[in-house]
Amino acid sequence: MRALAQKRNLTKAKIIDVTFELANEIGITHINFPKISERLNIKYPSLYNHFANIDVLKIAMTETFVANLNQQLIKSLLGKAGKDAIHTFAMTYRDIAFENRAGYELFINCPSFDNEQLTNQFLEMTYMIRQILVPYSLSEEETVHKSREFRSILHGYISLVFLGYFRHQLDHEESFERMIADYIQSLE
């Protein structure tokens, strides 16, 4: 009876949420339908009613993660401009990556660039970065370079933390704050 009730409550959103939980525990590369179905207490063929295969599920997870990331960035940036906006974007981006490591790994290793929804989500994030750079009156070329630099700083730091670097006694959070401050100073 429990399995039947579980099956009726099975939605794409629930599968995605449970898969994120599991992936954050065991790593995104170890995710498969049998492990997900075990966590959901269902038979794994039931997952095929919602996702054609694990790659389709990972794309849906990426869409969910990026939508949440963009939503949280927009929310955190309301009423902010200039260096305050850059600092807020960086902290929010970092915090969300740390809260959902599996989602961030999917985002960075995006399983499909032929996905219109993901393309639009990536463009939305790029637009946000470009908007927070507007007060600095950069040329189009400088804006592109500074946008790339900012994303590289964020991704580089997050990736190195995930890989276990920064084991020195100095606090790596202070290093992050200094990188963002240096980036902001480079704009002024």
C-alpha positions as CSV (number, residue, x, y, z in Angstrom):
1,M,0.0,0.0,0.0
2,R,2.8,2.4,0.9
3,A,4.5,1.9,-2.5
4,L,1.3,2.6,-4.3
5,A,0.7,5.8,-2.3
6,Q,4.3,6.7,-3.0
7,K,3.9,6.1,-6.7
8,R,0.8,8.3,-6.9
9,N,2.7,11.2,-5.2
10,L,5.7,10.8,-7.6
11,T,6.3,14.0,-9.6
12,K,9.2,15.3,-11.6
13,A,9.8,17.9,-8.9
14,K,9.9,15.2,-6.2
15,I,12.3,13.1,-8.2
16,I,14.6,16.1,-8.8
17,D,14.6,17.1,-5.1
18,V,15.4,13.6,-4.0
19,T,18.1,13.2,-6.6
20,F,19.7,16.4,-5.5
21,E,19.7,15.2,-1.9
22,L,21.2,11.9,-2.9
23,A,23.7,13.5,-5.2
24,N,24.9,15.8,-2.5
25,E,25.5,12.8,-0.3
26,I,27.2,10.4,-2.8
27,G,28.2,12.6,-5.7
28,I,26.5,13.4,-9.0
29,T,28.6,10.8,-10.9
30,H,27.3,8.0,-8.7
31,I,23.6,8.8,-9.4
32,N,21.6,6.2,-11.3
33,F,17.9,5.2,-11.5
34,P,18.2,2.2,-9.2
35,K,19.8,4.3,-6.4
36,I,17.2,7.1,-6.9
37,S,14.3,4.6,-6.8
38,E,15.7,3.0,-3.7
39,R,15.6,6.4,-2.0
40,L,12.1,7.0,-3.2
41,N,11.0,3.4,-2.2
42,I,9.7,2.7,-5.7
43,K,10.7,0.3,-8.5
44,Y,13.2,2.0,-10.8
45,P,11.2,1.5,-14.1
46,S,8.7,4.0,-12.6
47,L,11.2,6.8,-13.1
48,Y,11.0,6.2,-16.9
49,N,7.4,7.5,-16.7
50,H,9.0,10.9,-15.9
51,F,12.4,10.9,-17.5
52,A,13.6,9.1,-20.6
53,N,17.0,8.4,-19.0
54,I,19.5,9.7,-16.4
55,D,20.8,12.4,-18.8
56,V,17.3,13.9,-19.3
57,L,17.0,13.9,-15.5
58,K,20.3,15.7,-15.1
59,I,19.3,18.3,-17.6
60,A,16.1,18.9,-15.7
61,M,18.1,19.1,-12.5
62,T,20.4,21.7,-14.1
63,E,17.4,23.7,-15.3
64,T,16.0,23.6,-11.7
65,F,19.4,24.6,-10.2
66,V,20.0,27.5,-12.6
67,A,16.4,28.8,-12.2
68,N,16.8,28.8,-8.4
69,L,20.3,30.4,-8.7
70,N,18.9,33.2,-10.9
71,Q,15.9,33.7,-8.7
72,Q,18.1,34.0,-5.6
73,L,20.5,36.4,-7.4
74,I,17.6,38.6,-8.5
75,K,16.1,38.6,-5.0
76,S,19.5,39.4,-3.4
77,L,20.3,42.2,-5.8
78,L,17.1,44.2,-5.4
79,G,18.0,47.8,-4.5
80,K,21.7,47.3,-4.8
81,A,24.1,48.9,-7.2
82,G,27.9,49.3,-7.9
83,K,30.3,47.5,-5.6
84,D,27.5,46.5,-3.2
85,A,25.8,44.6,-6.1
86,I,29.0,42.9,-7.2
87,H,29.8,41.8,-3.6
88,T,26.2,40.6,-3.1
89,F,26.2,38.7,-6.4
90,A,29.5,37.0,-5.5
91,M,28.3,36.0,-2.0
92,T,24.9,34.7,-3.2
93,Y,26.5,32.8,-6.1
94,R,29.0,31.2,-3.8
95,D,26.5,30.3,-1.0
96,I,24.1,28.7,-3.4
97,A,27.0,26.6,-5.0
98,F,28.0,25.5,-1.5
99,E,24.4,24.7,-0.5
100,N,23.8,22.5,-3.6
101,R,27.2,21.1,-4.7
102,A,25.6,18.6,-7.1
103,G,23.5,21.3,-8.7
104,Y,26.6,23.5,-9.2
105,E,28.6,20.6,-10.7
106,L,25.8,20.0,-13.2
107,F,25.6,23.7,-14.0
108,I,29.4,23.9,-14.7
109,N,29.4,20.6,-16.6
110,C,26.1,21.3,-18.4
111,P,24.9,18.1,-20.0
112,S,23.4,20.0,-23.0
113,F,24.0,23.3,-24.7
114,D,21.2,22.6,-27.2
115,N,18.6,23.3,-24.5
116,E,16.7,26.5,-25.1
117,Q,15.6,26.9,-21.5
118,L,19.2,26.5,-20.2
119,T,20.4,28.9,-22.9
120,N,17.9,31.5,-21.8
121,Q,18.8,30.9,-18.1
122,F,22.5,31.4,-18.8
123,L,21.7,34.6,-20.8
124,E,19.6,35.8,-17.8
125,M,22.6,35.4,-15.5
126,T,25.0,37.1,-18.1
127,Y,22.5,40.0,-18.3
128,M,22.5,40.3,-14.5
129,I,26.3,40.5,-14.5
130,R,26.3,43.1,-17.3
131,Q,23.7,45.2,-15.4
132,I,25.8,45.3,-12.2
133,L,28.7,46.5,-14.3
134,V,26.8,49.4,-15.9
135,P,27.7,52.0,-13.2
136,Y,31.4,51.5,-14.2
137,S,30.8,52.9,-17.7
138,L,32.8,50.2,-19.4
139,S,33.1,49.8,-23.2
140,E,31.3,46.8,-24.7
141,E,34.7,45.0,-25.0
142,E,35.6,45.8,-21.4
143,T,32.2,44.7,-20.2
144,V,32.7,41.3,-21.9
145,H,36.2,40.8,-20.4
146,K,35.1,42.0,-16.9
147,S,32.1,39.7,-17.0
148,R,34.3,36.7,-18.0
149,E,36.8,37.7,-15.3
150,F,34.1,37.8,-12.6
151,R,32.6,34.5,-13.6
152,S,36.1,33.0,-13.6
153,I,36.9,34.3,-10.2
154,L,33.7,32.8,-8.8
155,H,34.0,29.5,-10.5
156,G,37.7,29.1,-9.8
157,Y,37.3,29.7,-6.1
158,I,34.3,27.4,-5.8
159,S,36.0,24.6,-7.8
160,L,39.2,24.8,-5.7
161,V,37.2,24.6,-2.5
162,F,35.2,21.6,-3.9
163,L,38.5,19.9,-4.8
164,G,39.9,20.3,-1.3
165,Y,42.4,23.1,-1.8
166,F,42.9,26.0,0.6
167,R,44.0,23.8,3.5
168,H,46.4,26.4,4.8
169,Q,45.7,27.8,8.2
170,L,44.6,31.1,6.7
171,D,40.8,31.3,6.2
172,H,39.9,30.8,2.6
173,E,36.8,32.9,3.1
174,E,39.1,35.9,3.7
175,S,40.8,35.0,0.4
176,F,37.5,35.1,-1.4
177,E,36.6,38.5,0.2
178,R,40.0,39.8,-1.0
179,M,39.5,38.5,-4.5
180,I,36.1,40.2,-4.8
181,A,37.5,43.5,-3.3
182,D,40.4,43.3,-5.8
183,Y,38.0,42.8,-8.7
184,I,35.8,45.7,-7.6
185,Q,38.9,47.9,-7.3
186,S,39.9,47.0,-10.8
187,L,36.7,48.5,-12.0
188,E,37.2,51.9,-10.3
